[in-house]
Amino acid sequence: MNSFGSGTSSSSAQSYQFMGWAKIKHAARYAGISEKVMREWVNKHGLPHSRINKQLILIKLTDIDDFLSNFRGNNDDHVCDVATEMLNKVHKKH
C-alpha cells in the first residue's frame, strides 16, 4: 500500500496526520468545525487540498493554519460575511 492507501482504519488516518495531512473528518476536528463546514471551505472558499479520488480528500494541516490566518486583521469583514452566510443557512433549515 502506498502512502495514500485506500484503507479506512484509524491507523491509516493517524499516518496521514503524522505526515501532516488529514482526511475531511480529522481536518474539521483540527480546525474545530463541522465536516460540512470543512467541505464548504474546500469546495466554495478555496482551501487547498488534494483529491485522491471521488471519496478521498486530503488536506495539509499547515494549509488550514494558513487559510485561517488569512482571516485575521484586515479581513474581519470577510469573516463576518462568511459567518453570517453560514448562520443564515442554519436559520433557514429550522
C-alpha positions in Angstrom: 0.0 0.0 0.0 1.4 3.5 -0.9 1.3 6.4 1.5 -2.2 7.4 0.3 -3.6 3.8 0.9 -7.2 3.0 0.5 -7.7 1.7 4.0 -10.1 3.5 6.3 -8.6 2.1 9.6 -7.7 4.5 12.3 -4.1 3.7 11.8 -4.2 5.0 8.2 -5.9 8.2 9.4 -3.2 8.5 12.0 -0.5 8.1 9.4 -2.0 10.9 7.3 -2.0 13.1 10.3 1.6 12.1 11.1 2.7 13.2 7.6 0.9 16.5 8.1 -2.2 15.5 6.1 -5.7 14.7 7.3 -9.0 13.5 5.8 -12.0 15.8 6.0 -13.2 14.4 9.4 -9.8 14.9 11.1 -9.1 18.2 9.3 -12.5 19.5 10.6 -11.7 18.3 14.1 -8.3 20.0 13.9 -9.9 23.3 12.9 -12.7 23.0 15.4 -15.5 23.0 12.8 -18.0 20.5 11.4 -17.2 18.3 8.4 -19.9 20.1 6.5 -18.1 23.5 7.0 -14.8 21.9 6.1 -16.3 20.7 2.8 -17.6 24.2 2.2 -14.1 25.6 2.8 -12.7 23.1 0.3 -15.5 23.5 -2.4 -16.5 27.1 -2.1 -13.8 29.1 -0.3 -10.6 27.7 -1.9 -9.0 25.7 0.9 -6.1 23.9 -0.8 -6.5 20.2 -0.8 -5.6 17.0 -2.8 -8.4 15.0 -4.2 -7.0 11.5 -4.4 -10.3 10.1 -5.8 -14.0 10.9 -5.6 -14.2 9.9 -1.9 -10.8 10.7 -0.6 -9.8 14.3 0.0 -6.6 15.1 1.9 -5.9 18.5 3.5 -2.5 19.6 4.7 -2.8 20.8 8.2 -0.5 23.7 7.6 -2.8 24.8 4.8 -5.6 25.0 7.3 -3.5 27.2 9.5 -2.6 29.5 6.5 -6.2 29.6 5.4 -7.4 30.7 8.8 -4.6 33.3 9.2 -5.9 35.0 6.0 -9.0 35.9 8.0 -7.1 37.8 10.7 -6.6 41.6 10.9 -7.9 43.4 7.8 -10.2 40.6 6.7 -12.6 40.9 9.7 -15.4 41.9 7.3 -14.9 38.8 5.2 -15.1 36.6 8.3 -18.3 38.3 9.3 -19.7 37.8 5.9 -18.9 34.1 5.9 -20.2 33.6 9.4 -23.4 35.5 8.5 -23.9 33.3 5.4 -23.5 30.1 7.5 -25.8 31.3 10.2 -28.5 32.3 7.6 -28.3 28.7 6.2 -28.8 27.3 9.7 -31.7 29.5 10.4 -33.4 28.7 7.1 -33.3 25.0 7.9 -35.2 25.5 11.3 
